[in-house]
Amino acid sequence: MDQRSRAIRNATTISLIGNALLAVLKIGAGVASGSLSVLGDGIDSSTDVLISFVALLTVRWASRPSDAEHPWGHGRAETVATVALAFAIFFAGAQLAVQAVRNMLSGIAASIPGAFALTATVVSIAGKLLLAWSQSRAGRRHGSQLLVANGVNMRNDVIMSIAVLVGLLVSRLFGVPAVDKIVAILVGIWVMKSAIGIFFESNAELMDGNTSHATYRLVFEAVRSVPGAGNPHKARVRRIANTWDIDLDIEVDGSMTVREAHAIADRVERAVKERIDSVYDIVVHVEPAGMGEHGEQYGLDERSITEDVAKTGR
């Protein structure tokens, strides 16, 4: 197992242990105090345990080198796992919201949560802050979308726990136990919203999409830096775990020899790799100046990027 995989595994193990302890604490506090919002917060921490467990299983598979059946490697295993976990998170949030609504409609009298629920929630906020920081830091450092998503999820958990704490305080100070159920519904909706965000971000990678134009700009900048290379077009950039796979066409003087054109393409490759970290593979197709295929139905050029930025503002 390489250094990146070991680092991801260590970060995931910390996440698993930390969330397991918090889940036991909050579920116990929720059951003991009768607080649906605290119980729901504990259930959400249980989904974080599931996320960490699946990540541990995934990291070894994703780190395997390419083979005949997987020429681009196995990095997409992280993305597939992230999508699957988004569904699990969404289901947990939906279950919490539905249960809270049922309890409200049933008319069953609710008790005011005790000090145990408050203490568990405060401990949860502190613990989640530490876990969110560690996961986000490790994810950015090692280019792991799964860890970054886990960090985002835990930052959401901090906000969720703060909402639960506010609900508990209002219930105790003003004697309104129904607030706990309302907060539980809001927590459930928040969990579902987070799951949807994780799903769409991961789905873009599975569909070989790229929601940011920054990488394309770096590619075009690299082409402009190489004398003799022009009109970069049909550029396609896709992410595979923490690496990039890049294809593009450039134009060169049509009177050049094959060897001279190849040298320019080679310099373009090096220029791209100098600007973009973790390039898994890059293919540069050379065409005679003025004879490139334009108005193509796939791939991007500088004009299309500029137009899209004008439309979307990103």
N, C-alpha and C positions, 0 to 999 in steps of 0.2 A: 504493500500500500504506500503511495507517494505521500509527500509532506502535506500537500493540500488536503488529501483525503483524511489523513490522521488529524489534522487541525479541525476539519468539519466534524469528524467523529467525536473528538473531545468536546467541542462546543455543544454538540447534540446531546452528549451524555450529561453534561451539566444541566442543559435544559430539561432533560427527562427527569433527573433526580429532583431538581428544584420544583418543577411543576407537580410532580407526584406528591411531594410533601405539602405543597400549598393546596392541592386538590383534596387530600385527606383532611386537612385542617378545615377548609371551607365547607366541604360536604358535611363533615361532622358538626360544625357550628350551625349550618343551615338546618339540619335535621333536629338538632337539640333545641334550637330556638324557634323553629317553625317559620323561618324566614325564607320565602321563595327566592328573593333576589340574591341572598347569600348562597343558597343552594345552586341557583343558576350560575353564579360566578364560579362555584366549585366544579360544576359540570363543564364549564368552558375551560377550566384548567385541566380537566380530564382529557379534553380534546387536544390540548397542548401536549399532554403525555403521549397521546396517540401519534401526533405529528412527529415528536422526537423519536419515538420507537420506529416508525416507518422510515424516517430519515436515516437511522442507524442501519436499517436493512438495505436502504438504497445506496448509501455512499460507497460501499464496496463494489456493488454492481456498476455504478456510474464511473468508477475509476479504472475499470478494465480497459485495456488498449483496444484499438480497432482490430477487426478481423474480417474474414471474407463476407460474412453476413451483415456486418455493421462497419462499413468502411469509414464512417464519420465518428466511430467510437460509440461509447455507451452513455455519454453525458446527458442525453435527453431523459434518462431514467429519473434524474432529479426533477425535471419539469413534469413528467407524467405523475410522479408521486405528489407534487405540489397541487396539481389539478385534482387528483383524487382526494386529497386532504381538504381542499376547498369545499367539496361536496359534504364531507363529514362535518366540517365546521358549520356549514349552512344548516344541515339537518339538526345539529345540537341547538342552534339558535331558534329554529322553528319550533322544536319541541318545547323549549322553555316558554316562548311566547304563547303558544297554544295552551299549555298547562296553566299559565297565569290567567289567561282569558277565561278558561273554564272555571277556575277557582273564583274569579270575580262574579261570573254569572251564576254560580251555584248558591251564592248568598251565605256561605258558611262563614261564621265569625272567625276572624283572624286574631291571633295574639300579637302583642307588641314585642318585637325582638329584644333579647336581653344583651347584657354586657359582653357575653361570649361572642356573639355575632359581630359586635363592633370591633372587638379586639382582633378577631380573625381577619376582618376586612382591612384593618390598618396594617397588619403583618403582610397581607397579600399585596397591598400597594407597594410596600418597601421591597418585597421579594421580586415582584414583577418588574419594578424599575431596574433592578440589578440584572435580571435575566434579559430584559429587552435591550439594555446597553450591550451586554456581552454577545448576544446573538447578532445584533446589527453590526457591531464592530467586526466580528469574525466573518460575517457574510460579505461586507464590503472589502475586507482585507484579502479574502480568498476567492472572491467572485462567485459566491454560492447564492443562487436565487432562492433556494429553499431556506437557507438561514436568514436571508434578508426578509423573506415573507414571514418567517417565524418571529423575527424581531418586530415587524410591523404589527403582527397579530398580538404580541405581548404589550406593545405600546397601547394598542386598543384596549387590552385587558386592564391596563392602569386606569384609563379613562372610565372603563366600565366599573372598576372597583371603587373609584371616587364617586361615581353616580350611586352605587349601592350604599356607600358610607353616608352620603347626603340623605338618601331615602331612610336609612336606619335612624339617623339623628332626628329627622323630621317626625318619624313615627314615635320616637321616645319623648321628644320635647313637647309635641302637640297632641300626643295620644291618638294618632290617626293611622292605624295599621294598614289601611287600604293603600297608603303610599307605597308600601313594600311591593304590592302586586303590580302597581303601575310602573315602578322602576324595573321590575322583572320583565314586563312586556317591552319596555324601552331597551333593556339589555339584550333581549332576544333579537330585536330588530337590528341593533348595532352589530351583533355577531353575524347575522345574515348579510348585512351590508359589507362587512369586512371580507366575508367569504366570496362574495360576488367580485369584489375588487381583486382579490388574489387570483380568482379563476380567469378573469379577462386578461390580466397581466401574463399569466402562464400560458394561456391559450394562444396569445400572439406569438410566442416562441414556438409552440407546437405547429402553428400554421406557417412557420418560416417568415413571420412578420417582424417588423422593427418599428416601434412607435416613436422613436426619436430620430431626428434628422442629423444629430450631431456626428454620428459615425460616418454618414455619407459626406458631410462637409469635409471631414478629415481625409477621406479617400480622394475627393476632388482636389483638395489642397495639395495632397501628395503628388498627384499627376501634374499639377501646374508647376511644381518645384523641379520637375525633370525636363531638361532641355530636349526638344524633339518630340515630346509626348503632348498630344492635344485632344480636345473634344472627348472627355471621358463620358461614356454613356452606357446604357444597359447595365448599370451598376446594381448589384443585388447583394445585400448584406443580411446574414441571418446569424442568430446566436445559438450556440450549442453548449449548454451549461455555462462555463466561464470563458468559452472561446468564441472566436468569430470565424465564419466561413464567408469569403468575399469573392465575387465574380465581377468583372467589368471589361468593357471594350475601350480601346484608345485608338487614335489615328496617328500615323507617322507618315513621313515623306514616302510616297510610293516608289521612288527610285532607289530606296535603300536596299541593301542586300538582306537576306534572311538573318544573317549573323548580326548585322547592325540593328535591325528591328528587335531581335531577341534581346540584345544588350539593353535597349531602352526599356523593354518590358521588364527585364530583370531589375533595373534601377527603380522602376515604378513600384515593384513588389517590395523592395527594401525601404523605399520612402514611406509606403503605407505602414509597414511593420514598425518603423521608427515612431509613427504617430499614434498607432493603435496597439495596445497591449494584448497579448494572448490571441494572436491570429493563428487559428488552426491550419487554415489553407487559404491561398489566394490564387486565382486564375486570371491572367491578363491576356485578353484576345487582341491581336494587332490587326488593324485594317489600314489600307492606303488612305491618305488624306482626301476627304471629299467623297469617299465611297462607302462610308459607314452607313448602317441601316438606321434611319431616323424615323421618328414617329412610331416606334415599336410599342407593342401592347404590354410589354413587361420590362422591368428594369427602370432605373431612374437616371436622369441627367441633371445638370446644374439648373437648367431652366425649370424643370418640373418640381425640383425641390424649392426653388424660389417662389413659384406659384402656389405651392401647397402651404408654405409658411405664411404667405399673404392671406390665404383663406382661413387657416386654422390658428395662426398666431403662435405656432410652436416650431 
